[in-house]
Structures are given as structure tokens and as C-alpha cells.
Amino acid sequence: MAPAVSGANLLLTPRHSLPSMSSAKETLHRQWLMLQWIPRHPQRTTARDLAERLAAEGYDVSKRTVERDLDSLSAAFPLVADEREKPFGWSWQRDAPAFSLPGMSPLQAMVLQLAHSHLVGLMPSHLMDQLAPYFTQASLTLSQVPNRGLAGWSEKVETIAPNQPLLPPIVDEDVLATVHLALQQDRQINIQYRARSAGEARLHRVHPLGIVQRGPVTYLICRFAKHEDIASLPVHRILAAEPLEDAVVRPDGFTLHDFVHGGAMGFFDRGQIRLVLRMEAPAAEHLRETRLSEDQVIATDTDPDWVVITATVRYTSQLVWWINSFGDQVEVLEPEALEA
């Protein structure tokens, strides 16, 4: 084992030269990742395993470099090497105190950057603001990766929305915070709500039951105090919210999942069905590559310009919308009544 060194001397460099700032940062970040990947005894990992994981993260280092890193780190951290057989297995000591290292791997950072590019314009700004520190950390992490191919991955990938993107409405942050707290504590709230058709906001006492994100719009699912019906209120139309001490009274048997998928918000899911469509051949051509289901079958029709498609799918509002989008190019053979 290497002689003990202080935490400030973790970076391994030739004695005849000093590391550049970028090289020192890369080495520190590499060793930081290694410390997160080493398991607690009796589990173990090897220098080769760590070198392969580092290579996947964009660090082109040899197994020997990783071995030198491990020797150095073991002088400052409670790491042990099982030298009974080769390759040596490294682990945190069994009785080592709990040790948590904040950080983000380059692969995690790359995924977050891709997620950011996809969510901008889709998620409301108040939700994006809460994620901002993670996106900032992702950019910082990728800026320190020596493999520029990985660091620049987000510049090589684009996502195109299948429908017209809409800007999310502006939501009052204080209102949203009050709604979240009421949901967490199962407490009623008073709200100043302005309906789309109403000119002035009205005061309502409501029982919050859940939050639903539908595209760019956030909805509060709730029950008005004087009614049993369940409503879905766009949060951006709530002008003010006041927490109350009274507990929420939930309707018997209510679940947010059943409410949403039962069609109350324009979406429904009525389970699996055997779908048989008669479709114009050119319109159905894309289904040969992007299938409706694993058991999809495309057969010839008596008319050579048409095909018959059979598949097991879920009977949902999205399915009905998709079929209707083809107009006269499709005919539903089974089930007999496919309607929203």
C-alpha cells in the first residue's frame, strides 16, 4: 500500500511536474466517481471493473492508473483490498462510517441535458425552476469530461414533438405552494378561482384530492365543500389560496388513477381489446415498422389497395383519436362499436 497522504494530496501526479488545472479537475472528478462506485464489504469491485465504468463515462484511463488511484485513495479513506486472489477486490471497510458523496456521473448528466431540451416549453416554469440546480450541475459535470464526444452528445440529438407545442400558462408560485402543502397534509383550502367563462373570481372552499399534469397545464383535482362532484381546476386560474385546518373528506372509493383513466379529463382506458382494421395500404405502411402490438398481423385484403390489420391493443381515448385521424382511409371491423 502507498504511504498515508492527506486528503489534499489525493491527486496522483509525476514528481517532476505540476498538473494543469483542467487535468487536476479531471483526476479529482474521476476519483470522486470511483469512491461512489466502490461497494461496502463483503461486496467488492476490481480495478478492471472501475476502469470499464470510467471508460463508459468518457474517461480513457488504464487499469494501472485506476490501481494507482485506489492505492492513493486507500491512504485517505477506509478502503480495503482483498489480496487473497487476483484480481484484487476493493471495498469500503465493513465498519466504515456511512459516507455519502454528492455528485453526478457524466452519463447521468447527459441524460439530464437531453431531458432538459425535451421539457423546455412542455413543463410549467415553476416546475422547471425546481429542477434548475440539477440541470446546472449536469452542464458543469459535462464541461469537466475529457471525452468531448460524450460531453457534446446533446448537440448531436434532437427531439421533435408530434404535435404543436404550446407555452405553459403562468402559475402563481404561492398558490402552488399552498396547494402542495394542503395535499401533503390532507387539509382543505379556500381559493379565489376565476372560471374561463366568468369575469370575476369567486371564493370557494375545496377539498384537494390530487394534482394532474396534462401537457403544459397543471390541474387541481378537488371536491367543492358543498358538492359531491369532483372537479378538475386549472391551477393557473386560481388567483389566491388560503390553507385551512379542517381535514379533507375524500369520497368513498376515490383514487386519482381511476378518476383520470376513467375519462373524466378526456382520457379513458377500458382495457385490452382485439382490434381489426381495414386500412388503405399506403396509410398502413408505417405500421410495418412501428407496430401497434407484438402480435400485430397485416394481411392482404380482397381489394389490393387495402390491407387488414389485427392487433391486441388497449381501448383508450388516444386509440380512438389515432383511428379517427385517418378519416376515410380506415374502417373498424372489430369491435363493432369503437367510440369514445
C-alpha positions, -999 to 999 in steps of 0.1 A, spaced: 0 0 0 11 36 -6 22 56 25 -6 77 41 -14 110 24 -37 138 33 -70 144 15 -54 174 -2 -28 151 -19 -52 127 -35 -43 137 -70 -15 115 -84 10 134 -105 46 129 -116 70 145 -91 88 164 -117 58 184 -129 26 200 -116 -8 192 -131 -27 217 -152 -59 230 -137 -80 210 -162 -60 178 -156 -64 182 -118 -101 187 -121 -105 156 -143 -84 135 -119 -104 147 -89 -137 140 -106 -126 106 -118 -116 96 -82 -148 111 -69 -168 88 -92 -147 58 -81 -154 64 -44 -191 63 -52 -188 30 -71 -168 11 -45 -192 -12 -25 -191 -19 12 -175 -52 24 -182 -81 18 -191 -69 -17 -162 -58 -38 -151 -44 -72 -119 -46 -92 -97 -21 -109 -107 -35 -142 -144 -31 -135 -138 5 -124 -117 12 -155 -145 -1 -177 -171 20 -159 -149 51 -162 -145 44 -199 -183 43 -203 -184 78 -186 -158 92 -210 -126 87 -191 -99 70 -211 -77 56 -184 -58 24 -180 -63 -3 -153 -29 6 -140 -40 42 -135 -70 31 -116 -48 8 -94 -26 38 -85 -58 58 -77 -70 31 -54 -37 29 -36 -38 66 -31 -74 68 -20 -70 39 5 -45 60 24 -71 87 30 -103 67 31 -113 34 48 -108 13 17 -95 -23 18 -82 -46 -9 -88 -84 -8 -54 -97 -19 -61 -134 -14 -66 -139 -51 -63 -119 -83 -78 -96 -95 -78 -78 -61 -112 -69 -49 -118 -34 -34 -144 -24 -9 -153 1 19 -144 -14 53 -173 -32 69 -173 -9 99 -166 23 80 -190 52 89 -218 60 64 -203 81 37 -223 99 11 -207 117 -18 -228 142 -37 -222 143 -74 -233 133 -108 -218 109 -133 -213 121 -169 -239 96 -182 -264 109 -157 -255 145 -167 -260 136 -204 -295 122 -197 -305 153 -177 -293 175 -205 -314 156 -230 -344 157 -206 -340 195 -203 -341 200 -240 -373 179 -242 -391 195 -212 -385 232 -221 -418 245 -233 -437 215 -220 -433 217 -182 -446 248 -164 -419 272 -154 -424 267 -117 -416 230 -121 -386 237 -143 -372 262 -118 -372 235 -91 -350 213 -114 -327 241 -124 -299 232 -99 -298 197 -114 -295 210 -150 -268 234 -139 -248 205 -122 -253 185 -154 -237 212 -175 -208 216 -150 -202 179 -149 -201 175 -187 -177 205 -190 -152 185 -170 -154 153 -190 -123 147 -211 -143 128 -238 -158 156 -258 -179 131 -277 -199 123 -246 -199 159 -233 -213 171 -267 -238 144 -271 -268 167 -265 -256 187 -296 -260 155 -317 -295 145 -307 -328 163 -313 -364 155 -302 -394 166 -323 -428 168 -307 -455 150 -327 -480 179 -321 -480 216 -319 -460 227 -288 -479 252 -265 -463 275 -239 -474 266 -204 -496 291 -186 -482 313 -158 -489 298 -123 -487 318 -91 -459 302 -70 -476 310 -37 -508 293 -49 -490 262 -60 -470 260 -27 -503 262 -8 -519 236 -29 -489 212 -25 -489 217 13 -527 211 15 -523 179 -5 -494 167 17 -513 175 50 -548 165 37 -562 199 46 -589 219 29 -582 253 13 -601 285 3 -594 295 -32 -601 325 -54 -610 309 -87 -618 325 -120 -636 302 -144 -629 307 -181 -665 319 -187 -666 341 -156 -655 377 -155 -646 378 -117 -630 353 -94 -652 337 -68 -643 323 -34 -646 285 -30 -638 261 -2 -624 229 -17 -611 195 -6 -578 189 -26 -575 153 -38 -546 154 -62 -526 171 -89 -525 161 -126 -501 174 -152 -518 173 -186 -494 186 -212 -484 221 -202 -513 226 -178 -514 217 -141 -548 207 -127 -560 205 -91 -584 176 -87 -607 185 -58 -642 184 -44 -662 216 -36 -672 217 0 -709 220 -8 -710 194 -36 -701 157 -40 -690 161 -77 -652 160 -83 -638 189 -104 -605 195 -122 -594 231 -119 -565 246 -139 -541 259 -113 -533 290 -133 -569 302 -129 -565 301 -91 -556 336 -81 -551 331 -44 -552 302 -19 -555 301 19 -548 269 39 -574 258 64 -572 235 95 -601 213 85 -592 178 72 -601 167 36 -631 145 33 -623 120 4 -652 104 -15 -656 67 -8 -635 46 -31 -619 76 -48 -585 71 -64 -567 96 -86 -557 69 -111 -593 57 -116 -605 93 -119 -580 102 -146 -582 70 -166 -620 68 -163 -624 95 -189 -631 124 -165 -603 145 -181 -609 135 -216 -588 103 -213 -600 68 -207 -586 33 -207 -611 5 -209 -587 -24 -211 -574 -47 -238 -594 -54 -270 -589 -73 -302 -587 -46 -329 -593 -54 -365 -589 -26 -390 -593 -24 -428 -569 2 -440 -556 17 -472 -522 1 -479 -502 34 -482 -517 47 -449 -508 14 -431 -473 11 -445 -457 28 -414 -473 0 -392 -449 -25 -407 -420 -7 -388 -439 9 -359 -463 -18 -348 -495 -15 -328 -486 -45 -307 -463 -75 -305 -490 -98 -320 -499 -74 -349 -506 -91 -382 -510 -74 -415 -529 -94 -441 -539 -88 -477 -575 -77 -484 -598 -87 -513 -590 -52 -526 -553 -50 -534 -552 -13 -524 -562 -22 -488 -549 -44 -460 -564 -59 -429 -546 -53 -396 -552 -74 -364 -537 -65 -331 -543 -67 -293 -543 -31 -280 -558 -11 -251 -591 7 -258 -581 42 -250 -590 77 -260 -557 80 -277 -565 49 -298 -599 64 -309 -582 97 -318 -555 79 -338 -580 59 -358 -602 90 -364 -572 109 -377 -571 87 -408 -606 96 -419 -619 75 -448 -586 57 -451 -595 33 -423 -626 11 -414 -630 -5 -380 -642 -42 -384 -638 -52 -347 -651 -43 -322 -683 -33 -337 -688 -1 -317 -655 17 -311 -664 51 -297 -652 75 -270 
